[in-house]
Amino acid sequence: MTTTSIKRRSRKLAAWTIAGAALAGTVTSAQAQEFSVLAGPLKSSSQNSYSWEANYREGLGRYAAWSFSWLNEGHIPDHHRDGQAVQLWGRLPLWNNRLELSAGAGPYRYFDTSQAEAGSGYSNSHGWGGMFTLRAAYYFDNRWIAEMKLNRVQAFGGPDTTALLFGIGYQLDAPDGRGPRAYAPSRSTNVTSNEVTVMLGRTILNSLDSESNLSESVEYRRGLWHYVDFTASYLHEGGHVQSRRDGIAAQLWATRAFFNDRLTLGVGAGPYLSITQNDDLPQNRTGDGRFAGVVSASASYRFSDRWLARLTWNRMVTRYDRDSDIIEAGIGVRF
């Protein structure tokens, strides 16, 4: 594992840890369910590594739940893989609801930076798989949760992995009693009205060397429905040794608000159009077009009715081996 790769993974984990710390540090009433961060050893058929996961979870009744995870599968030989999973859970509360045992399964969309099949270099592979999980969680009286998970990833077109993860979670909505809530409360208004945010951060190329550079963006966000936002963004991805892009992204977001609407979490996806696209590889390779995709996770904290701070992690998804992560933070205005 290279020093640049370690730094890259550390930045990503730090972004999720900051979001989790913000959630846990707020003490007013909440309007959602659980957020957790876990890490631990990973095993594949070829070599052991590490894994970490950021997870959001909501109840669908006393014995069911659903979750969204951003999973990182560490560094196994010739593969640096991560992705997103949505799972449905069956759960069994025990010990007066303090202990919950559950099993979950669902689709896994992965992004893999791997060694190129021919010659030197790398490739960005995208594919689907399934994630199957066993979970044990202990619920404390102060909303904190101690968790243990066993994740099994079955990937189509890539190595299968097994990871044992340990972590902590926090109940974003105060439970009715001991243990997890059966359902998240509903709302009758939009999470978002109108916002404009200016952000600054780092672009990290998904290569074996993880080249990085400064990035900037401007985002307009508008609530379309109670839990649905739309954003239009201009992004400058910086000047890599291997590539540089400037472009426009449009995304739809699933968004939740917590703690009297002070804090929001959202997951978005949509198309990305490159306005400027340079590629300095040998043979002047320029890729297969200007359209790509973007998948994002974002958290915001509203200081007042007008001002907010936002942290966003964008994954640029290309078809010509120029995937990148853009991790940014900034200040916005609401109106």
C-alpha angles and dihedrals in degrees: 000000000000126000091243091053091051091050091049094052090043091056091052094047090046091054092055092042091054090052091048092048090052090053094049094045095059115090106185124099117298136216106204140041135250138351122182142173121206138176139178149126123320129202130200132172091265108035146348121253138148137276137197134187139194112203139188117194136185132185123245093187136315093301103031140055143163130220144190119213136185103206129193116196099194126224117319117166111301093349133094102175136176137148150142130286133190115200139185116216139205110203138188121201116212140173095038090315094302094111123049124189115192144166125208139183137179148129122305122205109199138193115203128191102201140168111274113256094229124040126331127329133057143267134218108228124190125195150140134256142147131265120209119188141185114199136189118187133179116205118212124203093250094062094260119130130203110209141189123186137183109204124193117189119196106190127193107225097006143065121294117234141194122204134184109208133189125190152128132264138188130217106233092192118053107247122238088236137330117341132013126338118253094222139010115243117257127230136214100208136059118270090223135033110176128329137173116195132184114204139186129192147110134309113212117194112222094234132120089264097042096220112200140192143168118290134192134189144174119211134192114198129188131177113237098178139353094289102012127089133181123211135189114193141181112210131191107196097192130239112298123188086245106030147001130197139181117185155143124256131193119194143176115217137201102215135185129190125212140183099031090321092300094120129041134187123194144173119205142178137182148122127307125206118200112220093179119027123172126173121184099186120129114281088030092265111193104182129240103294145314099276121093137149134251130207117188146181120200141179127192134187118204113214093185141344087285111031133058143167120223136196118194135180114198124190112201109209115203137171095222104061097266101113113152142181118229112195113184142163130195152143126272141186125224124212 
